[in-house]
Amino acid sequence: MPIPLSNRARLDDARLARLAAEVGGHTTLEQVLRWGLGYNPVRRVEEIVTQDEYTHDVLVPLAPPFYLAYDVS
């Protein structure tokens, strides 16, 4: 089952659907990292923001000015 995306960038429906198809199956940080390594240039985790002791946001840049923000616990 795909992970739902929050469309805070107000992407059009077609672009959101393509992005969801590409990243909606990421259920682990390892999957995110492997996905990013498949790009040229590589998409690396740019920042990890600590929310609390158990929760972090993992930021991966897309085409500027857009980022994927994974909520990881």
ABEGO torsion letter per residue (X at the ends): XBBBBBBAAGBBAAAAAAAAAAAAABABAAAAAAAAAABOBBBBBABBBBABAABBBBBBBBBOABBBBBBBX
